[in-house]
């Protein structure tokens, strides 16, 4: 990704140039940069339709040919606001802390800045390890970092109006006034500064005097939560499964599922085919209040049903939207990487409104989750004690995703299980900085060190605790 300025009239604004990566879709790119798909298409006349036979508008928008290495122009703001951030290393910074700040993996920072981290002299083809990069990090060094800083909470999303919606009901869902929605969508709703639109009242739908909206209209919403974008779970097709059956099972709109996977209604999916399943996200502003031990949960969201997991007690699986999003993302990451992966068991999160409930000492504020382990020879429906059958590589991939999300405060795991996970990370070349920051092992069980800590009774499940969500001032870590 690099900043670029075009000479044409429509590119007089500062733009971003995004290089398409393998597996990316317009939906992914739209969500990452907060740019509507319509705008991406306007700025990139060279895009070709994947097939000319798609009729549904929502499918047509996404069904364009994207090839790895293709350059797309995106309307945006200069570095530091979106796209690439230039970060100046401060005293006391580490590769770990920088990655955590920007929600970026250390390996990604190395990839983008490899030349600065290499020992001298070094050959062009030399791969930079995490340890080498950490050793060569210097105060004052300028690093390119993709994305936005963790303090950035707003995100522009595209909301498709449904039957029965009104500006009042949409505003209530997103906690904004109707006039603000008007100001965000002047081209469709006619307002430019949020002023109450003038005009005669024509019926019940516009009895408030605001513009009439209709199903299918897409409105831009400046969301106040960072995770209101689409969640994507991963399903590997089994014999007899079809897109229609998957859509029905998980409550996903059929056409939306087709569009997300560049699939036509007549296409037959082979067993093993990877299908992205977009899951709904709550529009309510979930709030974690107080501490995990004595707090509460406002507008808690229930862990949805989806491919890759089974929920023990859905009525006790409520959390903040950040908690739910991180779990869905990390389970999907395991399912995408490894074939024939069994479902992971989701235990207790919180009650719908939070608060204490036995036998837990925590789980009160929507930021705790009990999750089972992956096993080599089992497809459990309940928690199972680890006794030589732990699937270390899948469990570690899940843990790595949790850690690299930047949202995970602690993971409680018995020390003998930590040992197996630690050795696997070490054997795969993870550096000392990562291991020291993540694991309490090999320190004594009583040492309160690392993200992963020993806690008796966590030999059949791990207990994950997430940091307070941004924008929840009444939440206490």
C-alpha positions in Angstrom: 0.0 0.0 0.0 1.3 3.4 -0.9 0.0 6.9 -1.0 -0.6 8.2 -4.5 -2.1 11.4 -6.1 -3.9 11.2 -9.4 -4.0 13.9 -12.1 -7.6 13.4 -13.3 -10.3 15.6 -11.9 -11.9 12.9 -9.8 -8.5 12.1 -8.2 -7.6 15.6 -7.1 -8.4 14.4 -3.6 -5.7 12.4 -1.8 -6.1 8.8 -2.6 -4.8 5.4 -1.4 -3.4 2.7 -3.6 -4.2 -0.8 -2.4 -2.5 -3.9 -3.7 -4.9 -6.8 -3.8 -3.8 -9.9 -1.8 -4.7 -13.5 -2.5 -8.3 -14.2 -1.4 -9.4 -10.6 -0.9 -12.8 -9.5 -2.1 -14.3 -6.0 -2.6 -16.3 -6.5 0.6 -13.0 -7.1 2.5 -11.4 -4.0 1.0 -14.5 -1.9 1.5 -14.7 -2.9 5.2 -11.0 -2.3 5.9 -10.9 1.2 4.5 -14.4 2.3 5.3 -15.1 3.0 1.6 -18.4 1.9 0.0 -18.1 -0.7 -2.8 -19.9 1.8 -5.1 -17.0 4.3 -4.7 -14.3 1.6 -5.3 -16.0 0.8 -8.6 -16.2 4.5 -9.6 -12.5 4.9 -9.0 -11.4 1.8 -10.8 -12.8 1.6 -14.3 -10.5 -1.3 -15.2 -12.5 -3.8 -13.0 -14.3 -6.4 -15.0 -17.4 -8.3 -13.9 -16.7 -11.9 -13.0 -19.7 -13.0 -14.9 -22.3 -11.0 -17.0 -25.2 -13.1 -16.0 -25.7 -11.8 -12.4 -28.9 -9.9 -12.0 -29.2 -9.1 -8.3 -27.7 -5.7 -7.6 -26.2 -6.7 -4.3 -24.4 -9.7 -5.9 -23.3 -7.7 -8.9 -21.5 -5.1 -6.8 -19.2 -7.8 -5.3 -18.8 -10.1 -8.3 -15.8 -8.4 -10.0 -12.5 -10.1 -10.9 -9.7 -9.3 -8.4 -6.2 -10.7 -9.0 -3.4 -10.7 -6.5 -1.1 -7.8 -7.3 -3.8 -5.7 -8.9 -3.7 -2.0 -7.8 -6.9 -0.3 -6.7 -7.3 3.4 -6.1 -9.4 4.3 -3.1 -10.6 7.8 -2.0 -9.1 8.4 1.4 -7.1 10.6 3.7 -3.3 10.9 4.0 -1.1 8.6 6.0 -2.0 8.6 9.7 -5.7 8.6 9.1 -6.2 5.5 7.0 -4.1 3.2 4.9 -0.5 3.3 6.0 0.6 4.9 9.2 4.2 6.1 9.7 5.1 5.5 13.4 8.2 6.9 15.1 9.6 4.4 17.6 9.7 5.9 21.2 11.9 5.0 24.1 10.6 1.9 25.8 8.8 0.6 22.7 9.1 -3.0 21.6 8.0 -4.8 18.5 5.4 -6.5 20.7 4.0 -3.2 22.1 3.8 -1.5 18.7 2.0 -4.5 17.2 -0.4 -4.4 20.2 -1.0 -0.7 19.8 -2.0 -1.0 16.1 -3.6 -4.5 16.2 -0.9 -5.7 13.8 1.1 -8.9 14.0 4.8 -8.6 14.6 5.5 -10.6 11.4 3.5 -7.9 9.4 5.6 -5.1 10.9 8.7 -7.0 9.9 7.4 -7.7 6.4 6.7 -4.0 5.8 10.0 -2.8 7.3 12.3 -5.7 6.8 15.3 -3.7 5.5 15.5 -1.7 8.7 15.7 -4.7 10.9 18.4 -6.7 9.0 21.8 -7.2 10.5 24.6 -5.7 8.4 25.9 -7.0 6.1 22.9 -9.0 5.0 21.9 -10.6 1.7 18.8 -9.5 -0.1 17.1 -12.9 0.4 17.7 -13.1 4.1 14.6 -13.6 6.2 14.4 -11.4 9.3 13.3 -13.3 12.5 11.3 -11.8 15.3 14.3 -11.9 17.6 16.5 -10.2 15.1 13.9 -7.5 14.4 13.4 -6.9 18.2 17.1 -6.6 18.7 17.5 -4.0 15.9 14.6 -1.8 16.9 15.9 1.7 17.6 14.4 4.8 19.2 13.5 7.3 16.4 13.2 4.6 13.7 10.3 5.3 11.3 8.1 2.3 10.7 5.3 1.8 8.2 2.3 0.2 9.9 -0.9 -0.8 8.0 -4.2 0.2 9.6 -5.5 2.6 12.2 -4.2 3.2 15.7 -6.1 1.4 18.5 -7.5 4.7 19.7 -9.5 5.2 16.5 -13.1 4.1 17.3 -15.2 5.3 14.4 -15.9 3.4 11.2 -18.0 4.1 8.2 -20.3 1.2 7.2 -22.9 0.7 4.6 -26.4 -0.2 5.9 -29.0 -1.6 3.6 -32.5 -0.5 4.5 -34.9 -3.3 5.3 -38.7 -3.5 5.1 -40.2 -1.6 8.0 -37.2 0.5 8.7 -37.5 4.2 9.3 -34.9 6.9 9.9 -36.1 6.9 13.5 -35.7 3.2 14.0 -32.3 3.1 12.3 -31.2 6.1 14.4 -32.3 4.3 17.5 -30.3 1.2 16.6 -27.2 3.2 16.0 -27.7 5.7 18.8 -27.9 8.7 16.5 -30.7 11.3 15.7 -32.5 11.0 12.3 -31.1 14.4 11.3 -27.6 13.1 11.7 -28.4 10.2 9.3 -29.6 12.8 6.9 -26.4 14.8 7.2 -24.3 11.7 6.5 -26.3 10.9 3.3 -27.0 14.2 1.5 -27.0 12.7 -1.9 -29.8 10.3 -1.0 -31.7 12.1 1.7 -31.2 15.7 0.6 -29.7 17.1 3.8 -26.3 18.8 4.0 -26.0 20.0 7.5 -28.5 17.9 9.5 -31.3 20.5 9.3 -34.8 19.2 9.4 -35.9 18.7 5.7 -38.7 20.8 4.6 -41.6 19.6 2.6 -45.3 18.6 2.9 -46.1 15.5 4.8 -47.5 12.8 2.5 -48.3 9.9 4.8 -47.4 7.8 7.7 -43.9 7.0 6.5 -42.8 10.6 6.4 -45.0 11.9 9.2 -41.9 13.2 11.0 -41.1 15.4 8.0 -37.9 13.4 7.2 -37.2 11.9 3.8 -38.9 8.6 2.9 -36.5 5.7 2.7 -37.2 2.4 1.0 -36.0 -1.2 1.2 -32.7 -1.7 -0.6 -31.4 1.8 -0.2 -27.9 1.9 1.2 -27.1 4.5 3.9 -23.7 5.4 5.2 -23.4 5.0 9.0 -20.5 6.5 10.9 -20.5 3.8 13.5 -19.2 4.5 17.0 -18.1 0.9 17.6 -15.0 -0.4 15.8 -16.5 -3.8 15.2 -19.9 -3.1 13.6 -18.7 -4.4 10.3 -19.5 -7.8 9.0 -18.3 -10.9 10.9 -17.1 -13.8 8.7 -17.1 -17.5 9.8 -15.5 -20.3 7.7 -17.3 -23.5 6.6 -15.7 -26.3 4.7 -18.5 -27.9 2.6 -19.4 -31.5 3.5 -21.1 -34.0 1.1 -24.7 -32.9 0.5 -24.3 -29.4 1.6 -25.5 -26.5 -0.6 -25.3 -22.7 -0.3 -29.1 -22.7 0.3 -28.8 -25.2 3.1 -26.0 -23.3 4.7 -27.9 -20.0 4.4 -30.9 -21.5 6.1 -29.0 -23.2 8.9 -27.1 -20.1 9.9 -29.8 -17.5 9.1 -27.8 -15.8 6.4 -29.4 -14.1 3.4 -29.0 -16.4 0.4 -28.0 -13.7 -2.1 -25.5 -12.3 0.4 -23.9 -15.7 0.9 -23.6 -16.0 -2.9 -22.0 -12.6 -3.2 -19.5 -13.2 -0.4 -18.1 -16.2 -2.2 -18.4 -15.3 -5.9 -20.8 -18.3 -6.3 -23.7 -18.6 -8.7 -27.0 -20.3 -7.8 -26.3 -23.1 -10.3 -22.8 -23.8 -9.0 -22.2 -27.1 -7.3 -19.8 -27.0 -4.4 -17.4 -29.8 -3.9 -16.7 -31.3 -0.4 -13.9 -29.3 1.2 -14.7 -26.1 -0.6 -14.1 -23.2 1.8 -17.2 -21.0 2.2 -17.2 -17.6 3.9 -20.3 -17.2 6.0 -21.1 -13.6 6.9 -22.8 -13.5 10.4 -25.0 -10.7 11.7 -23.6 -8.2 14.2 -25.6 -6.5 16.8 -26.5 -2.9 16.1 -26.9 -2.1 19.8 -24.1 -0.4 21.7 -23.0 -3.1 24.1 -21.4 -1.9 27.3 -19.2 -3.6 29.8 -19.7 -2.0 33.2 -17.6 -2.5 36.3 -15.1 -5.4 36.8 -15.3 -9.0 35.6 -16.0 -10.0 39.2 -18.8 -7.7 40.1 -19.9 -5.8 37.0 -22.8 -6.0 34.6 -23.5 -6.1 30.9 -25.7 -3.7 29.0 -27.3 -4.7 25.7 -25.3 -7.9 25.8 -25.0 -9.9 22.5 -25.4 -13.7 22.4 -22.7 -15.8 20.8 -24.4 -16.6 17.4 -24.7 -20.1 16.0 -22.1 -20.6 13.3 -19.7 -23.1 11.6 -16.7 -24.1 13.7 -18.2 -24.1 17.2 -20.9 -25.6 19.4 -22.4 -23.7 22.3 -23.1 -25.5 25.6 -25.7 -23.2 27.0 -26.7 -20.3 24.7 -28.6 -18.5 27.5 -25.2 -18.1 29.3 -23.2 -17.1 26.3 -23.7 -13.3 26.2 -20.8 -10.8 25.8 -19.7 -7.5 24.5 -19.7 -7.2 20.7 -15.9 -7.1 20.8 -15.8 -10.4 22.7 -18.1 -12.1 20.2 -16.2 -10.6 17.2 -12.8 -11.8 18.4 -14.0 -15.3 19.1 -15.7 -15.6 15.7 -12.6 -14.3 13.9 -10.1 -16.6 15.7 -12.2 -19.7 15.3 -12.6 -18.8 11.6 -8.9 -18.4 11.3 -8.3 -22.0 12.5 -11.0 -23.4 10.2 -9.5 -21.6 7.2 -6.0 -22.8 7.9 -6.6 -26.5 8.8 -8.8 -29.0 6.9 -10.9 -31.4 8.9 -11.0 -29.3 12.0 -13.6 -30.3 14.6 -15.9 -27.8 16.3 -14.6 -26.1 19.4 -16.8 -26.0 22.5 -18.1 -22.6 23.7 -18.9 -22.6 27.4 -20.0 -19.8 29.6 -19.5 -16.1 28.8 -22.0 -14.0 30.8 -25.7 -13.9 31.5 -27.7 -11.6 29.3 -27.5 -8.7 31.7 -24.2 -9.8 33.3 -23.8 -9.9 37.0 -22.6 -12.8 39.3 -23.6 -16.3 38.7 -22.3 -19.5 40.3 -19.9 -21.3 40.2 -17.9 -18.5 38.6 -16.0 -15.8 40.4 -15.9 -13.7 37.3 -17.9 -13.7 34.0 -19.9 -10.7 35.3 -19.3 -8.1 32.6 -19.3 -9.8 29.2 -15.5 -10.0 28.8 -14.9 -13.6 30.0 -15.2 -16.7 27.9 -14.7 -20.4 28.7 -13.5 -22.2 25.6 -12.6 -25.9 25.1 -9.4 -27.1 23.5 -8.9 -28.7 20.0 -8.3 -32.4 20.1 -6.6 -34.8 17.7 -9.2 -37.6 18.0 -12.3 -36.1 19.4 -15.3 -34.0 18.3 -16.6 -33.0 21.7 -19.9 -31.4 22.6 -18.8 -30.8 26.2 -15.5 -29.9 27.8 -13.0 -32.7 27.8 -9.8 -33.0 30.0 -6.5 -32.8 28.2 -4.6 -36.1 28.5 -2.2 -36.6 25.6 -4.8 -35.9 22.9 -4.4 -32.1 22.6 -4.2 -30.8 19.1 -1.4 -28.4 19.8 -1.1 -26.8 16.3 -4.8 -25.9 16.1 -5.0 -24.7 19.7 -1.9 -22.6 19.3 -3.2 -21.0 16.1 -6.4 -20.0 18.0 -4.3 -18.6 20.9 -2.0 -16.8 18.5 -5.0 -15.1 16.9 -6.3 -14.1 20.3 -3.0 -12.6 21.4 -2.4 -10.8 18.1 -5.9 -9.2 18.3 -4.6 -6.9 21.0 -7.9 -7.4 22.8 -6.9 -10.3 25.0 -5.8 -9.5 28.6 -5.4 -13.0 30.1 -5.8 -16.7 29.1 -5.9 -19.1 32.1 -4.5 -22.6 31.3 -3.0 -25.3 33.5 0.8 -25.2 33.4 1.2 -28.8 32.0 -0.8 -27.7 29.0 1.1 -24.5 28.7 4.3 -26.5 28.5 3.1 -28.3 25.3 1.9 -25.1 23.7 5.1 -23.2 24.7 7.3 -25.9 23.1 5.3 -25.8 19.9 5.7 -22.1 19.5 9.4 -22.3 20.3 9.9 -25.1 17.8 8.2 -23.0 15.1 10.7 -20.2 15.6 8.7 -17.8 17.8 11.2 -15.5 19.5 12.0 -14.9 23.2 10.0 -11.7 23.3 6.8 -13.3 22.2 7.3 -16.3 24.5 8.1 -14.1 27.5 5.2 -11.8 27.0 2.7 -14.5 26.3 3.5 -17.4 28.7 3.9 -17.6 32.5 5.6 -21.0 31.8 8.4 -22.0 32.5 8.2 -19.7 35.5 6.7 -21.0 38.7 2.9 -21.5 38.7 2.4 -18.7 41.3 4.2 -16.1 39.1 1.7 -13.6 37.7 3.5 -13.2 34.4 2.4 -13.2 30.8 -1.0 -13.3 29.1 -1.3 -17.1 29.5 -1.3 -17.9 33.3 -1.7 -21.0 35.4 -5.0 -21.3 37.2 -6.1 -24.6 38.7 -9.1 -26.2 37.1 -8.4 -25.2 33.5 -7.3 -28.6 32.2 -10.5 -29.1 30.2 -11.0 -25.5 29.0 -9.2 -22.2 28.7 -10.6 -19.1 30.3 -10.2 -16.0 28.2 -10.5 -12.4 29.5 -10.6 -9.5 27.2 -9.7 -5.9 27.9 -12.4 -3.2 28.4 -13.8 -2.1 25.1 -12.9 1.3 23.8 -15.5 3.8 24.7 -16.7 2.0 27.9 -15.6 4.5 30.6 -17.5 2.6 33.3 -15.5 -0.6 32.6 -12.6 -1.6 34.8 -9.9 -4.0 33.8 
